[in-house]
Amino acid sequence: MQWKIGNVQIDNPFVLAPMAGVTDLPFRTLCKEQGAGLICMEMISAKAISFHNKNTIALMEIDPCEHPVSMQLFGSEPDLMAEVAKSIEDRDFDILDINMGCPVPKVVNNGEGSALLKNPNLIEEIVRKVSSAISKPLTVKVRIGFENEPVDIVEIVKRIEDAGAAALAVHGRTRQQYYSGTADWDTIRRVKEAITIPVIGNGDVDSPLKAEALVK
């Protein structure tokens, strides 16, 4: 089953999720060898790129065998993120992704990652400015909620689509769940029904049977 994100063709529906500290270059090349249709890199701080941080530059290294490959940024300042996205667009990635799902305190307390779910207007501004700044396809990764906050994820994803995203990835857990409990695939289905861009389901896919079940 071939499909597309923007103008990028992907040969099968299996996507390697971006995981901080896990999806480094050697791990990604192994996953590509094993047949992953789309490879996603570790999340990279937009602010660190703007400071020309050496460790961050190393994180951005891509092997020619990885394509198609998605680079993931995180941040919360629309103008800075758009500026950084434009400055790195000539690098060898095919798709740019924005992380709006990371649950770890040092990211959330900075207003980044899943903390953005509390501010749909800011989400829309970030997506609109970044998608306007680059010609490569832009995607967004979200979770389905944030503790003690009234998050209408279906309304948020509609706004993300309207702002120019070419695809969306949904982890079927709230921020406070981290990686515990069971992913809510029903909410992923509701998201898919609400928008027309491709939706990548994420959470609890640990076997071929589970992958098939999530696609269904």
Protein Blocks (a to p, Z undefined) as FASTA:
>chain_A
ZZdehjaccfbfcdcdddehklgmklmmmmmmnopabdcdddddfklmmnopaklmmmmp
ccfklpccddddddjbfklmmmmmmmmmmpcbfbdcddfkbfbfklmmnopajllmmmmm
lmmmmmmmmmmmpmbdcdddddfbdehiacdfklmmmmmmmnopabdcddfbdfklomgc
jddfklmmmmmmmpmbdcddeehiabfklmmmmmZZ
